[in-house]
C-alpha cells in the first residue's frame, strides 16, 4: 500500500520502482473481481487489486504474484503487455491499482475504456512496441530496487542506465502535462455550446423541424 | 479516414466543442445509470457542488446486484441493499426516473432501455457499463464509460472523446437453422480477436445482418466490446422502426413520421467511406462455443480444442494458460464436455426471443441428472411476456428454475455464482477467469439454445441435432 498522494495538477513525470505483470488480455475482472464492486466508495479497493490472481499464485510454483513480492511494495510504475484492462468498464480497476500505489502504466496496448478511466484519474498509460516492452520488463525485473523515471512530456522511460522511447497520443499528453486531465471543468465551460447542441438535435426537439 | 457513415453523421451532430487537449466534447443524448458505477459519481458531483444538468435525459434501473430468487426488501446482502438504497436516494435527490423492482419496467439496463423505446437511432448513449454497445443495434452510437465519466455526464451531459475509426463488418448469406446472432458474434471475435477492434467502431452490415431481428442485432452489438470495439452498430431500417413504434418513449403521431425520415437519413449511404472492411459468410458459421478464458477463444461445436501448433505464436501463452485453467485437452472435441451449471440470461441473451429459442429445445425434454439449470429473464417485461406464452411452464417442466430478472450469473455480484471448479454452459458474454464468481470456476459461452441443449444432455451438444429430432 502507498502513502503517496493521489495524482493532482500537472503530471510531467512519474518516478518510482517498477512492478512487472506479464500476460496479454488481462481483463478488469482479474484486476478487481466483481465481488469487490459491492461498495459505494472506492476507498477500500487497494488491497483487493488482482485478488484472485494473487490467491492463485500464492501457493503455486510460479508464485507469489508480483503484487505480493516484498521488493515491489511501494512500486508506482506498472509494466504490462497487450490489451491490458480489457472487459468491464469498471473504474474500480484503475482505482484499485492507484490505491495500491500505481501512478503510471507502460504496456504494449490498452483497452480503450480502461485507458480513459486511467486518464480521468491522472494515471498516464504509455505504449511501447512488443520488443521494447519485453526489453523494459527484462531490465526492470533485473533491477527491482532501482528507481525508474517515466517522463510524460518526452514520452520516455529511463532506468538502470537505459532509456526507451514510448508513445503517448498528443491529446492525453497535453492534458497530463497541462494538469487538465480532469475534464469536468472544461466540459462545464461550454454551457452555451451545450444549449446550442440541444437545440439542433431533432430527438430533443420533438422531431419538429430544427 | 471514414466519412458519410452513420458513425460520422451522429458524431458530427453531437459535437459540442473542441477541447484544449485535442479531444472532442460530445453531447450524450441518453445517459443510463445503475447501482454499481453511479454512487461514486454522485458523490463526486456533490464534492464539486454540481447538479445534474439533464435529469430528463438520465434513466436509472437496478440490475447487477439484485437477487433472482427473492427480491423482497431489504435484500439479505446488506452491501447490495446499501447500493440500491444509495441509487434510490440519488435519483430522488436529482429528479432522475428510476425503474425499480416491481415497477413492471425493471431489468438489465441494456434490456429495458430498448424495450421502453428510450434507445433510438441517431442518439449518443452512454452508461457506466461496457455492454452499452448493445444500443448500437438501433443505429445509435453507444459506449461504456467509467465512473469519473459518469460524473462528467451527470454534470454536463457530455464527454471528452476521441473519434474512432470505422470498420465495416459485411456478412453475406444467412445464418442457418440452429445458428444465432450469438454464434455470429463469437465467430467474428474468434477471427478478428479480442483486440482486433481496439480503436474502431464496428458497423455490422450485409444481407445476413439485414435479416436479423432487433433482438438478434442487440446480441451482436452487445459483444462488439468483447472484440475490443467500444461501440458496434447496425444501420436503422424498417425492422428498427417496426420494433420502436408504439413503445412508451418512442415518438408518436406526426413526430413519428418526422423521426423515421430523420432516422433513414442517418444510415451509411452508398457514398460512405470506411477505414477498413472485413467480410464473413453467415452460411458457413456453426454453433460456436468458447473453450478458453477470453471470448476470442471459440470454436465450432463440431471442432476440437486447438492445439498449440494450430495457434498463432503470439497467442500461445494465452492458450497454455487457458488449457491449464479450463482443464480441457488440446485436440479434444468440445462436444461432449461435461457441464455442471447451465445459465440462460444476461444483457447478451436474456430477451424474449432468446427464451423462446431455448424453450423450443427444452420443450418435452428434461434437464440431465445432477445439472443445475436456470433461466433469468432480462427484465420484468420479458418475464411477463414469457409467462404470458407459457415459457416459464415449459422450462419448469423440463427441470429448469425460473427466476426473477437481473444480471444474475453473468458477473457474480449477486447470489448466483459458480462454486469451486464448476463449469458452466452460459449464454452470457465473458468467460474470463473467475468471472462467474468462483476464482477457479469455468465458463463456456454459447447461445441460449446451445445452453438448453447442454442442460438436456449434461454436456456440450450440437443443438442442431435436437432441432431435427
Boltz contact constraints between the chains, C-beta under 6 A:
constraints:
  - contact:
      token1: [A, 24]
      token2: [B, 318]
      max_distance: 6.0
  - contact:
      token1: [A, 25]
      token2: [B, 194]
      max_distance: 6.0
  - contact:
      token1: [A, 25]
      token2: [B, 294]
      max_distance: 6.0
  - contact:
      token1: [A, 27]
      token2: [B, 432]
      max_distance: 6.0
  - contact:
      token1: [A, 29]
      token2: [B, 432]
      max_distance: 6.0
  - contact:
      token1: [A, 29]
      token2: [B, 435]
      max_distance: 6.0
  - contact:
      token1: [A, 33]
      token2: [B, 434]
      max_distance: 6.0
  - contact:
      token1: [A, 34]
      token2: [B, 411]
      max_distance: 6.0
  - contact:
      token1: [A, 34]
      token2: [B, 412]
      max_distance: 6.0
  - contact:
      token1: [A, 34]
      token2: [B, 413]
      max_distance: 6.0
  - contact:
      token1: [A, 37]
      token2: [B, 36]
      max_distance: 6.0
  - contact:
      token1: [A, 37]
      token2: [B, 413]
      max_distance: 6.0
  - contact:
      token1: [A, 38]
      token2: [B, 79]
      max_distance: 6.0
  - contact:
      token1: [A, 40]
      token2: [B, 39]
      max_distance: 6.0
  - contact:
      token1: [A, 40]
      token2: [B, 86]
      max_distance: 6.0
  - contact:
      token1: [A, 42]
      token2: [B, 40]
      max_distance: 6.0
  - contact:
      token1: [A, 52]
      token2: [B, 434]
      max_distance: 6.0
  - contact:
      token1: [A, 52]
      token2: [B, 439]
      max_distance: 6.0
  - contact:
      token1: [A, 83]
      token2: [B, 195]
      max_distance: 6.0
  - contact:
      token1: [A, 88]
      token2: [B, 130]
      max_distance: 6.0
  - contact:
      token1: [A, 89]
      token2: [B, 129]
      max_distance: 6.0
  - contact:
      token1: [A, 89]
      token2: [B, 130]
      max_distance: 6.0
  - contact:
      token1: [A, 89]
      token2: [B, 144]
      max_distance: 6.0
  - contact:
      token1: [A, 89]
      token2: [B, 146]
      max_distance: 6.0
  - contact:
      token1: [A, 91]
      token2: [B, 146]
      max_distance: 6.0
  - contact:
      token1: [A, 91]
      token2: [B, 147]
      max_distance: 6.0
  - contact:
      token1: [A, 112]
      token2: [B, 230]
      max_distance: 6.0
  - contact:
      token1: [A, 113]
      token2: [B, 144]
      max_distance: 6.0
  - contact:
      token1: [A, 117]
      token2: [B, 146]
      max_distance: 6.0
  - contact:
      token1: [A, 120]
      token2: [B, 148]
      max_distance: 6.0
  - contact:
      token1: [A, 170]
      token2: [B, 22]
      max_distance: 6.0
  - contact:
      token1: [A, 171]
      token2: [B, 21]
      max_distance: 6.0
  - contact:
      token1: [A, 171]
      token2: [B, 22]
      max_distance: 6.0
  - contact:
      token1: [A, 171]
      token2: [B, 23]
      max_distance: 6.0
  - contact:
      token1: [A, 174]
      token2: [B, 21]
      max_distance: 6.0
  - contact:
      token1: [A, 175]
      token2: [B, 21]
      max_distance: 6.0
  - contact:
      token1: [A, 183]
      token2: [B, 152]
      max_distance: 6.0
  - contact:
      token1: [A, 183]
      token2: [B, 160]
      max_distance: 6.0
  - contact:
      token1: [A, 184]
      token2: [B, 152]
      max_distance: 6.0
  - contact:
      token1: [A, 184]
      token2: [B, 155]
      max_distance: 6.0
  - contact:
      token1: [A, 186]
      token2: [B, 19]
      max_distance: 6.0
  - contact:
      token1: [A, 187]
      token2: [B, 25]
      max_distance: 6.0
  - contact:
      token1: [A, 187]
      token2: [B, 152]
      max_distance: 6.0
  - contact:
      token1: [A, 187]
      token2: [B, 156]
      max_distance: 6.0
  - contact:
      token1: [A, 187]
      token2: [B, 158]
      max_distance: 6.0
  - contact:
      token1: [A, 188]
      token2: [B, 156]
      max_distance: 6.0
  - contact:
      token1: [A, 190]
      token2: [B, 16]
      max_distance: 6.0
  - contact:
      token1: [A, 190]
      token2: [B, 17]
      max_distance: 6.0
  - contact:
      token1: [A, 193]
      token2: [B, 16]
      max_distance: 6.0
  - contact:
      token1: [A, 193]
      token2: [B, 17]
      max_distance: 6.0
  - contact:
      token1: [A, 194]
      token2: [B, 16]
      max_distance: 6.0
  - contact:
      token1: [A, 197]
      token2: [B, 16]
      max_distance: 6.0
  - contact:
      token1: [A, 197]
      token2: [B, 27]
      max_distance: 6.0
  - contact:
      token1: [A, 202]
      token2: [B, 262]
      max_distance: 6.0
  - contact:
      token1: [A, 206]
      token2: [B, 255]
      max_distance: 6.0
  - contact:
      token1: [A, 207]
      token2: [B, 251]
      max_distance: 6.0
  - contact:
      token1: [A, 207]
      token2: [B, 255]
      max_distance: 6.0
  - contact:
      token1: [A, 207]
      token2: [B, 258]
      max_distance: 6.0
  - contact:
      token1: [A, 207]
      token2: [B, 259]
      max_distance: 6.0
